[in-house]
């Protein structure tokens, strides 16, 4: 399995950047994790977006979904439809657009759901965020990609992501800026999660341009032996 990093910022992009978007590739199975602003152009540079097996959304905030509203034009022009899996959130304007667009087939998911998509088994887990949100565990040929989406601490995260080959984790805050009532993990807490669940490698993402990423990396490296920052345009072996 491979992970193509398309966009890593949140809640807004850095200069020439893109917000959340990642492509998981397992043979012929192509699963797009989130679809934030700037992601469509980067995905199109790799492959025709209409060739995706499915889109998996962690939640409906704009920095994770904005380019869906442009993707629908491409799908309509190509005469294609795509499956979209996401947590139910009736308050989301983008969800209303996706649900009404003929080019999308929207399916609501909840923690505990298990999806069979191509060669992958996709498990849906809990997340703690101000809106309905989930994480995903993608399994294929003995390898496991864990994606936290946006979350703060939650007791179930350790067991859900246990044994992940690669954990792609929300590590937005430096420790001094993190608080229990905020919507994201710190880099250090993401590293603690990776260590607790036995993840082979940790990739920090949802990088806020306000915070220096190298500082986040240093904090995480003090808690886990194999940590890197998500870098747009890179491809990682899971």
C-alpha positions as CSV (number, residue, x, y, z in Angstrom):
1,X,0.0,0.0,0.0
2,X,1.1,3.5,-0.7
3,X,0.1,6.9,0.7
4,X,0.2,9.9,-1.7
5,X,0.3,13.2,0.3
6,X,-1.7,15.9,-1.5
7,X,-2.6,18.5,1.1
8,X,-1.5,18.8,4.7
9,X,-2.7,22.2,6.1
10,X,-5.5,23.1,8.3
11,X,-7.7,25.1,8.8
12,X,-6.2,27.1,5.9
13,X,-3.3,26.5,3.5
14,X,0.2,27.8,3.6
15,X,1.4,29.7,0.5
16,X,1.0,27.5,-2.6
17,X,-0.4,24.8,-0.3
18,X,-3.5,22.7,0.1
19,X,-5.6,21.6,3.0
20,X,-6.3,18.0,4.0
21,X,-6.2,15.4,1.2
22,X,-4.5,12.0,0.9
23,X,-4.6,9.2,-1.6
24,X,-4.3,5.6,-0.4
25,X,-3.3,3.2,-3.2
26,X,-3.5,-0.6,-2.8
27,X,-3.1,-2.2,-6.2
28,X,-6.1,-1.1,-8.3
29,X,-7.9,0.3,-5.3
30,X,-7.7,4.1,-5.0
31,X,-9.2,5.6,-1.8
32,X,-9.2,9.4,-1.4
33,X,-9.1,10.5,2.3
34,X,-10.6,14.0,2.5
35,X,-10.8,16.5,-0.2
36,X,-9.8,20.0,1.0
37,X,-9.0,23.2,-0.9
38,X,-6.3,22.7,-3.5
39,X,-6.5,18.9,-3.5
40,X,-8.3,18.4,-6.8
41,X,-5.5,19.9,-8.9
42,X,-2.9,17.8,-7.1
43,X,-4.9,14.6,-7.4
44,X,-5.4,15.3,-11.1
45,X,-1.7,15.5,-11.6
46,X,-1.5,11.9,-10.4
47,X,-4.6,10.3,-12.0
48,X,-8.0,11.0,-13.4
49,X,-10.1,11.8,-10.3
50,X,-13.1,9.9,-11.7
51,X,-11.0,6.7,-11.5
52,X,-11.1,6.8,-7.7
53,X,-12.7,3.7,-6.0
54,X,-14.2,5.9,-3.3
55,X,-13.8,9.1,-1.3
56,X,-13.7,8.8,2.5
57,X,-14.4,11.9,4.5
58,X,-13.4,12.3,8.1
59,X,-15.9,15.1,8.6
60,X,-17.6,18.0,6.7
61,X,-15.5,21.0,7.7
62,X,-14.5,23.1,4.6
63,X,-10.8,22.4,4.9
64,X,-11.6,18.7,4.4
65,X,-14.3,19.0,1.7
66,X,-14.0,22.3,-0.2
67,X,-12.8,20.8,-3.5
68,X,-15.8,18.4,-3.7
69,X,-17.8,21.4,-5.0
70,X,-15.4,21.7,-8.0
71,X,-14.9,17.9,-8.4
72,X,-18.6,17.6,-9.2
73,X,-18.1,19.7,-12.4
74,X,-15.4,17.3,-13.6
75,X,-17.5,14.2,-12.8
76,X,-20.4,15.7,-14.7
77,X,-18.3,16.4,-17.7
78,X,-16.9,12.9,-17.7
79,X,-20.3,11.3,-17.1
80,X,-19.0,9.5,-14.0
81,X,-20.2,8.9,-10.4
82,X,-18.2,8.4,-7.3
83,X,-19.0,6.8,-3.9
84,X,-18.6,9.1,-0.9
85,X,-18.5,7.8,2.6
86,X,-18.8,10.3,5.5
87,X,-20.4,10.8,8.9
88,X,-23.9,12.2,8.9
89,X,-24.0,16.0,9.6
90,X,-27.2,17.7,8.6
91,X,-25.7,21.1,9.5
92,X,-23.2,21.0,6.7
93,X,-23.9,23.0,3.5
94,X,-21.3,21.0,1.5
95,X,-23.0,17.8,2.6
96,X,-26.3,19.1,1.1
97,X,-24.5,19.8,-2.2
98,X,-22.9,16.4,-2.3
99,X,-26.2,14.6,-1.3
100,X,-28.1,16.4,-4.1
101,X,-25.4,16.0,-6.9
102,X,-26.2,13.1,-9.3
103,X,-22.4,12.5,-9.7
104,X,-22.0,11.5,-6.0
105,X,-23.4,8.5,-4.2
106,X,-23.3,9.5,-0.5
107,X,-23.4,6.9,2.2
108,X,-23.4,7.8,5.9
109,X,-20.9,6.0,8.1
110,X,-20.6,5.6,11.9
111,X,-17.9,4.2,14.2
112,X,-18.0,0.4,14.0
113,X,-18.9,0.2,10.4
114,X,-16.8,-2.0,8.1
115,X,-16.5,-1.3,4.4
116,X,-15.2,-3.6,1.6
117,X,-13.8,-1.4,-1.1
118,X,-11.8,-3.1,-3.8
119,X,-8.9,-5.0,-2.2
120,X,-9.2,-3.0,1.0
121,X,-11.2,-3.5,4.3
122,X,-12.0,-0.1,5.7
123,X,-13.0,0.2,9.4
124,X,-14.6,3.4,10.8
125,X,-13.6,4.6,14.2
126,X,-14.4,7.4,16.6
127,X,-13.0,10.9,16.6
128,X,-13.6,13.9,19.0
129,X,-14.3,17.1,17.1
130,X,-16.9,19.9,17.3
131,X,-18.9,18.3,14.5
132,X,-19.6,14.6,13.7
133,X,-16.3,13.1,12.8
134,X,-14.6,9.7,12.3
135,X,-11.2,8.1,11.7
136,X,-10.4,5.3,9.3
137,X,-8.3,2.2,9.4
138,X,-7.5,0.8,5.9
139,X,-6.2,-2.8,5.7
140,X,-4.8,-4.5,2.6
141,X,-2.4,-7.4,2.2
142,X,-1.2,-7.4,5.8
143,X,-0.5,-3.6,5.9
144,X,-2.6,-1.1,7.8
145,X,-3.0,2.7,7.3
146,X,-4.6,4.6,10.2
147,X,-6.0,8.1,9.7
148,X,-7.2,10.0,12.7
149,X,-8.9,12.8,10.8
150,X,-9.4,15.7,13.2
151,X,-9.6,14.7,16.8
152,X,-8.5,15.4,20.3
153,X,-7.8,12.7,22.9
154,X,-10.3,9.7,23.1
155,X,-9.9,6.4,24.9
156,X,-10.9,4.3,21.9
157,X,-8.1,5.6,19.6
158,X,-5.4,3.3,21.0
159,X,-7.3,0.1,20.4
160,X,-8.7,1.2,17.0
161,X,-5.3,2.1,15.6
162,X,-3.4,-0.7,17.3
163,X,-0.8,-2.3,15.0
164,X,-1.0,0.4,12.3
165,X,1.9,0.2,9.9
166,X,1.6,3.9,9.3
167,X,-0.5,6.3,11.5
168,X,-1.4,9.6,9.8
169,X,-2.3,11.7,12.7
170,X,-3.7,15.2,13.5
171,X,-0.8,16.8,15.4
172,X,-1.8,20.5,15.0
173,X,-0.8,22.0,18.3
174,X,2.6,22.5,20.1
175,X,2.2,21.2,23.7
176,X,2.1,24.7,25.1
177,X,-0.9,25.6,23.0
178,X,-2.9,22.4,23.5
179,X,-5.9,22.1,25.8
180,X,-8.4,19.4,26.6
181,X,-11.3,21.5,25.2
182,X,-9.7,22.2,21.8
183,X,-10.5,20.3,18.6
184,X,-7.1,18.8,17.8
185,X,-4.3,16.7,19.3
186,X,-0.8,18.1,20.0
187,X,2.2,16.7,18.1
188,X,3.4,15.1,21.4
189,X,0.0,13.5,22.1
190,X,-0.1,12.2,18.5
191,X,3.3,10.6,19.2
192,X,2.0,9.2,22.5
193,X,-0.9,7.6,20.6
194,X,1.4,6.1,18.0
195,X,3.6,4.6,20.7
196,X,0.6,3.3,22.7
197,X,-0.9,1.6,19.6
198,X,2.4,0.2,18.3
199,X,2.4,2.1,15.1
200,X,5.4,1.4,12.9
201,X,5.6,5.0,11.7
202,X,3.9,8.3,12.6
203,X,3.2,11.0,10.1
204,X,2.1,14.3,11.5
205,X,-0.4,16.2,9.5
206,X,-3.1,19.0,9.7
207,X,-0.3,21.4,10.0
208,X,-1.4,24.9,10.9
209,X,0.7,27.6,9.1
210,X,0.7,29.5,12.4
211,X,2.9,26.9,14.1
212,X,6.5,26.1,13.1
213,X,6.4,22.5,11.8
214,X,9.9,21.6,12.9
215,X,9.0,22.4,16.5
216,X,6.1,20.0,16.2
217,X,8.4,17.3,14.8
218,X,10.9,17.7,17.6
219,X,8.2,17.4,20.2
220,X,6.9,14.2,18.6
221,X,10.3,12.7,18.1
222,X,10.8,12.8,21.9
223,X,7.9,10.4,22.2
224,X,8.1,8.0,19.2
225,X,11.2,6.7,17.4
226,X,9.9,7.0,13.8
227,X,8.2,10.3,13.1
228,X,8.0,12.5,10.0
229,X,6.0,15.5,8.8
230,X,3.5,15.1,6.1
231,X,4.9,16.8,3.0
232,X,2.8,17.6,-0.1
233,X,3.9,15.7,-3.2
234,X,5.5,12.8,-1.4
235,X,4.6,9.2,-1.6
236,X,5.1,6.9,1.4
237,X,5.2,3.2,1.7
238,X,2.7,2.0,4.3
